[in-house]
């Protein structure tokens, strides 16, 4: 058995890119019966690689991209998305979804829930939600971290009802974006590309009927580290290849490991790979330089998230059989 390290995730990027592109051509034409693909590009590594693979498979003239910022999106994300679109030579349209989100009550419902925890929260404040507990072997809990206009930081425990309301409200962002993706897909007779990597797909880090909805998901089998490797193999712009993973959901800057995952992405990749390949927690502990108890807590957290997010992967459940469509 080889020593556990990031080399366990090494793949032949040329062969894998060729295989994915061949599948994209087959899926688009023979299974979806569509003329091309729509990709929403955020400037992040996952949507960038998904788009680049679609272009490599079908050509830039058969890929349509959308840049869909809102009031909490970072300017840098949109700039990276525009750089990518220009690099790939694809058609792109930018739509600010903030007015739609405001009209549907996204920001109002979110802010009311935040004020239940932090009454002074208001205009000019920024906030994010962070996760705590799971990697220490405790039950995960969520905390509100907010910054006032004068720069002071505030941290509070979130009541479950307020946490659920904030998440439900922010999920509008992904669902509005997906509505626009399918509008253009219907208009062009294209399919819609989903962009989760393996850890996101495995751990349920997506919104049901939001970014979890798609016709094809070309990188859901690739670990995040492999997605970065694929980006460099495909020759994507350095500004895209160097993008740091963020949620780009809350007004205060936030890493994905703060909000959801047990570890930063490279360590998380290795932990998931190790669990998938039956490697003991003690071996993961040595590889990551953590205690065996911490490594076991990471394994337990992965299993718990698989259990609690199973609903997100489920197709609609029928109360009776419709055998003609099976």
NORTAZI-V684743 format. One record per residue. N is the residue number from 1. RES is the residue in one small letter. D_LAST is the distance of its C-alpha to the last C-alpha in Angstrom with 2 decimals. Layout:
N:RES:D_LAST  N:RES:D_LAST
This chain:
1:x:42.70  2:x:43.57  3:x:45.01  4:x:42.51  5:x:42.99  6:x:41.27  7:x:41.54  8:x:38.59  9:x:36.50  10:x:38.05  11:x:35.75  12:x:36.46  13:x:35.83  14:x:36.28  15:x:33.70  16:x:31.21  17:x:31.79  18:x:31.31  19:x:28.03  20:x:26.62  21:x:27.87  22:x:26.36  23:x:22.92  24:x:23.53  25:x:24.42  26:x:21.38  27:x:18.92  28:x:20.85  29:x:21.15  30:x:18.19  31:x:15.25  32:x:16.63  33:x:18.72  34:x:21.56  35:x:25.29  36:x:26.23  37:x:25.87  38:x:27.33  39:x:28.86  40:x:30.79  41:x:33.73  42:x:35.74  43:x:38.30  44:x:36.84  45:x:36.07  46:x:32.26  47:x:31.75  48:x:34.57  49:x:33.10  50:x:29.61  51:x:31.38  52:x:33.61  53:x:30.79  54:x:29.06  55:x:32.45  56:x:33.03  57:x:29.72  58:x:29.89  59:x:33.49  60:x:35.00  61:x:34.70  62:x:30.89  63:x:30.81  64:x:31.71  65:x:32.90  66:x:33.68  67:x:36.35  68:x:35.85  69:x:38.78  70:x:39.86  71:x:43.05  72:x:42.43  73:x:41.34  74:x:43.92  75:x:45.72  76:x:45.38  77:x:41.57  78:x:41.68  79:x:44.44  80:x:42.46  81:x:39.48  82:x:41.87  83:x:43.39  84:x:40.01  85:x:39.08  86:x:42.48  87:x:42.25  88:x:38.92  89:x:39.99  90:x:36.95  91:x:36.94  92:x:37.01  93:x:37.43  94:x:38.80  95:x:38.01  96:x:39.77  97:x:37.31  98:x:40.07  99:x:40.89  100:x:37.31  101:x:37.22  102:x:40.58  103:x:39.57  104:x:36.51  105:x:38.70  106:x:37.58  107:x:41.10  108:x:42.67  109:x:40.30  110:x:40.56  111:x:44.35  112:x:44.82  113:x:42.96  114:x:45.09  115:x:48.25  116:x:47.40  117:x:47.99  118:x:50.58  119:x:52.41  120:x:54.46  121:x:51.44  122:x:51.74  123:x:52.44  124:x:52.94  125:x:51.30  126:x:48.51  127:x:46.18  128:x:43.38  129:x:41.58  130:x:42.09  131:x:40.53  132:x:42.83  133:x:42.81  134:x:39.76  135:x:41.47  136:x:44.43  137:x:42.39  138:x:42.53  139:x:39.91  140:x:38.98  141:x:40.73  142:x:40.95  143:x:44.25  144:x:45.34  145:x:47.63  146:x:49.44  147:x:52.24  148:x:54.78  149:x:56.41  150:x:59.44  151:x:57.32  152:x:57.47  153:x:54.44  154:x:53.12  155:x:50.62  156:x:49.25  157:x:46.71  158:x:43.80  159:x:42.90  160:x:39.21  161:x:38.85  162:x:40.56  163:x:38.54  164:x:35.25  165:x:36.64  166:x:37.79  167:x:34.45  168:x:32.57  169:x:35.05  170:x:34.91  171:x:31.10  172:x:31.70  173:x:32.94  174:x:29.67  175:x:27.72  176:x:30.28  177:x:30.17  178:x:26.43  179:x:26.88  180:x:29.38  181:x:27.27  182:x:24.49  183:x:27.23  184:x:28.51  185:x:25.14  186:x:24.46  187:x:28.06  188:x:27.95  189:x:24.40  190:x:24.10  191:x:21.65  192:x:22.76  193:x:23.92  194:x:23.86  195:x:26.92  196:x:26.80  197:x:28.41  198:x:27.44  199:x:29.64  200:x:28.46  201:x:24.76  202:x:25.47  203:x:27.78  204:x:25.94  205:x:28.64  206:x:26.78  207:x:26.09  208:x:22.69  209:x:21.88  210:x:25.06  211:x:25.69  212:x:22.56  213:x:20.47  214:x:19.99  215:x:17.97  216:x:19.57  217:x:21.85  218:x:24.25  219:x:26.53  220:x:24.51  221:x:25.42  222:x:29.11  223:x:31.67  224:x:33.93  225:x:36.84  226:x:34.85  227:x:33.97  228:x:37.72  229:x:38.40  230:x:35.94  231:x:37.68  232:x:40.99  233:x:39.67  234:x:38.40  235:x:41.82  236:x:40.91  237:x:43.95  238:x:45.76  239:x:45.48  240:x:41.69  241:x:41.81  242:x:44.19  243:x:42.21  244:x:42.23  245:x:38.94  246:x:39.19  247:x:36.98  248:x:38.75  249:x:37.74  250:x:41.00  251:x:44.44  252:x:46.06  253:x:45.19  254:x:42.73  255:x:41.31  256:x:37.77  257:x:39.28  258:x:41.37  259:x:38.45  260:x:35.65  261:x:35.93  262:x:38.25  263:x:40.07  264:x:40.80  265:x:38.09  266:x:39.74  267:x:40.36  268:x:36.94  269:x:35.35  270:x:37.48  271:x:36.77  272:x:32.98  273:x:33.35  274:x:35.74  275:x:33.54  276:x:30.52  277:x:32.88  278:x:34.47  279:x:37.85  280:x:40.09  281:x:41.09  282:x:44.68  283:x:43.89  284:x:42.18  285:x:45.26  286:x:47.55  287:x:45.52  288:x:45.47  289:x:48.93  290:x:47.83  291:x:48.45  292:x:46.23  293:x:45.65  294:x:44.49  295:x:42.15  296:x:40.65  297:x:40.28  298:x:38.34  299:x:35.96  300:x:35.61  301:x:35.01  302:x:32.16  303:x:30.50  304:x:31.16  305:x:29.63  306:x:26.44  307:x:26.34  308:x:27.38  309:x:25.13  310:x:21.88  311:x:20.97  312:x:21.26  313:x:18.46  314:x:15.98  315:x:13.13  316:x:13.46  317:x:13.02  318:x:11.74  319:x:14.29  320:x:12.18  321:x:8.79  322:x:6.97  323:x:5.21  324:x:5.82  325:x:3.81  326:x:0.00
